[in-house]
Amino acid sequence: MKIFIGICFFILLSLVGCGDKKGKEVSEVPVIRLDPDHVDTLKVSDYFSHIDGFVLRDSIFYNIQGFQEFPDKYIMVAADNADLIRRKRRIYVFDKEGDFQQTLGAVGRGPGEHLGVHNGLQLTDDSVLHVLDNTKYLRYSLNGEVLHEELWLPASVRLRSAGTPIYVWRDSLIVLSTSDARSGSRKMIRWHKRGADTTHIFDIYSLKNQRIIHSFFPRKEYADLILCNALYEYKDTLCFYYDKDRIIYQLSTDRAEVRYRLDKGKYDRLQTREEFMQVQGKEVPYRRIDFEHCNETDKYVIGSYYFKGKFYIFIYDKETEITKNYRWVNNDLLGTGTEGGIRWFNWNYGLCFKQDYLWMIAIDWIKVMGIVKGRSTAEEWERYCEEHPDFIRYYNELLRDREDEEGWDTEVGSKLFILKYYFK
């Protein structure tokens, strides 16, 4: 009897120990809290020390997907056309004066050529540029020399995934992604449901074996839902926010590990595709949070979301584990204050992260400087011009363009102003 009681007591202790361990693991996952009911004004100088700026000239591009600075050049990936059907992603090269030089890599179907760039701006530490189109994987030097070329999808290989190549992993694996854009018709709803049993959000394709070796997040889990997923890269780690789970995962070649959990509070609700179709064209006060974008540095996780049609920014501090939600921006470093603040601090206009700084696109630099000038006295404006000579030089250049060029368009022109915000 004593032996029996002892065994039972040991088993009970083991069960309690297992429960504590599981609870501890769950509690250790950092939580990012999205709360549109408790928001502040983001003061730019709280996170950034100063801002630089410059102009890119003599090329027309749209929907910037990546931007990076090198000692002798700037490289950018962007679309070459405003039309969603006709557009192709190209690699644009500018010198340090901001003048357009060339598109990197020949465009076409021949050797060393590509038909578009599906994986954004992806480089390795040795400054080798990786390019994926629908059938090819190429590596270029920063001078445009073709270093490597191979077909990633030979005609003999049939994939069960309709995914688009989005990422080169360790030079031998390709990540394919099936888009889950919001459906625009009931026909698309039926298409999503029909493919739910066989497709995933991500497939890992092996160049060596010419086949899919692993898949993540089966579509059948969310065939009836509209999800606001998001993908980003942090230090060569592919991170994915899966809206169904409210979790940011970090992906390895064979598993998805929990990195962060999102708490949407009382607005944690997913929308079905049928509901989405019913409210199209109607003014409906959505009472849910729609996740938009996310990225990460060593100090912060920074992202954005929509609530009731309004844009919000969140910043999660890794050290304090506190999330701050922002509805407005006071750009005290730029000098615009709160006027138009979130318009020029908005991911929709091409926010690009690095560890020490981020890039932003100023859609209308003339208007930005006009706001600063309008808020300043004569003495303050004179001091601003002395402290920011590059801002004023480019401002005057764009003013001359507007006077010289008939029908000059500030939204889509041959010049684009780029801002570089330095993290503290």
Secondary structure as UniProt FT lines:
FT   HELIX           2..27
FT   STRAND          31..33
FT   TURN            36..37
FT   STRAND          40..43
FT   HELIX           44..46
FT   STRAND          48..57
FT   STRAND          62..70
FT   TURN            71..72
FT   STRAND          73..79
FT   TURN            84..86
FT   STRAND          89..95
FT   TURN            96..97
FT   STRAND          99..103
FT   STRAND          106..107
FT   TURN            111..112
FT   STRAND          113..114
FT   STRAND          122..123
FT   TURN            125..126
FT   STRAND          129..132
FT   STRAND          136..140
FT   TURN            142..143
FT   STRAND          146..151
FT   TURN            155..156
FT   STRAND          164..169
FT   TURN            170..172
FT   STRAND          173..177
FT   HELIX           186..194
FT   TURN            195..198
FT   STRAND          200..206
FT   TURN            207..210
FT   STRAND          211..218
FT   HELIX           219..221
FT   TURN            223..224
FT   STRAND          225..226
FT   STRAND          230..234
FT   TURN            235..236
FT   STRAND          237..242
FT   TURN            243..246
FT   STRAND          247..251
FT   STRAND          256..263
FT   HELIX           265..267
FT   STRAND          271..272
FT   HELIX           273..278
FT   TURN            279..281
FT   STRAND          289..296
FT   STRAND          300..307
FT   TURN            308..309
FT   STRAND          310..317
FT   TURN            318..321
FT   STRAND          322..331
FT   TURN            332..335
FT   TURN            338..341
FT   HELIX           342..344
FT   HELIX           347..349
FT   STRAND          352..353
FT   STRAND          357..362
FT   HELIX           365..375
FT   HELIX           378..387
FT   HELIX           389..404
FT   TURN            406..407
FT   STRAND          415..423
//
